[in-house]
């Protein structure tokens, strides 16, 4: 499946509708009507008070947290921010590589400020959600070997390990 970039020019101070000036495959670094195209997977967004608040609260929270929990922490600190904005900022931060994500027990996405460089893996407790980073370099080597045998390159992987932490193992 190929990706198509849609470029929309919005004139400052002008309300929608915007003008679609291109709807074609555009390579990073090229310009369309003088506008440089971002690198692949680069997420650009204007800096706002809410974006800064979300980015600053994440390192203060223990472990992985859901967007509603992050929203509650922000509201508890007096920040005026909507839940949709929190989701949007988490998506941006994830795209920038500064946030780790895992699926919670109920299937919801959980977020945490990234402390180490990718790739890395997490082992999460199914009962309480506590997680630890684990060395799963063997998994990475296996994925690269399987991909190479099939003729694939630039392999991306997602591995989520779950179990019961020592506190919940005996229950």
C-alpha positions, 0 to 999 in steps of 0.5 A, spaced: 500 500 500 503 506 497 502 512 501 499 519 498 501 525 501 495 531 500 498 538 501 493 543 503 495 550 503 491 555 508 492 562 507 493 565 514 487 569 517 482 565 512 477 561 514 476 554 510 475 552 505 482 550 504 485 549 497 488 542 495 494 544 491 497 537 490 494 530 491 500 525 489 506 522 491 511 527 494 518 525 496 521 528 503 525 534 502 521 536 495 518 542 495 510 543 493 509 551 491 515 553 495 513 549 501 518 543 503 515 536 505 517 533 511 521 527 512 517 520 512 514 519 519 516 526 521 510 529 525 510 537 525 505 541 529 505 548 532 507 548 539 501 550 544 500 551 551 496 544 551 501 540 547 507 543 552 502 541 558 501 534 555 509 533 554 511 535 561 506 531 565 508 524 562 515 524 565 512 525 572 507 519 571 509 512 574 508 507 568 503 507 563 497 511 563 491 511 559 489 518 555 483 519 560 488 518 566 493 523 563 487 528 562 485 527 569 492 528 572 492 535 567 486 537 570 488 536 577 494 540 576 489 546 573 490 545 566 484 547 562 484 541 556 480 537 553 480 529 552 480 530 545 486 534 545 490 529 550 489 524 545 491 528 539 497 530 543 499 523 545 498 521 537 503 527 535 508 525 541 508 517 539 509 519 532 515 523 534 518 517 538 518 521 545 512 516 547 512 509 548 505 505 547 502 498 549 495 495 549 492 495 556 488 489 559 482 492 556 485 493 549 485 501 550 492 504 549 497 506 554 502 511 554 508 513 557 514 518 556 520 514 552 526 513 557 530 509 552 531 509 545 528 504 540 527 498 539 525 496 546 520 491 549 515 491 555 513 486 559 506 488 563 502 485 568 496 483 566 493 484 573 495 491 575 499 494 569 506 495 572 511 494 566 518 493 565 523 494 559 526 488 557 532 486 553 528 482 547 534 483 542 533 475 540 526 477 538 529 483 534 534 478 530 529 473 529 524 478 526 530 481 521 532 474 519 525 472 517 524 478 513 530 477 510 528 470 508 522 473 505 526 478 501 523 484 506 528 490 508 526 496 513 523 491 518 518 494 523 516 490 529 511 490 535 512 486 541 508 486 547 509 481 553 504 480 558 504 476 565 503 477 572 508 481 576 511 478 583 505 481 587 500 478 583 503 471 581 500 468 587 493 470 586 
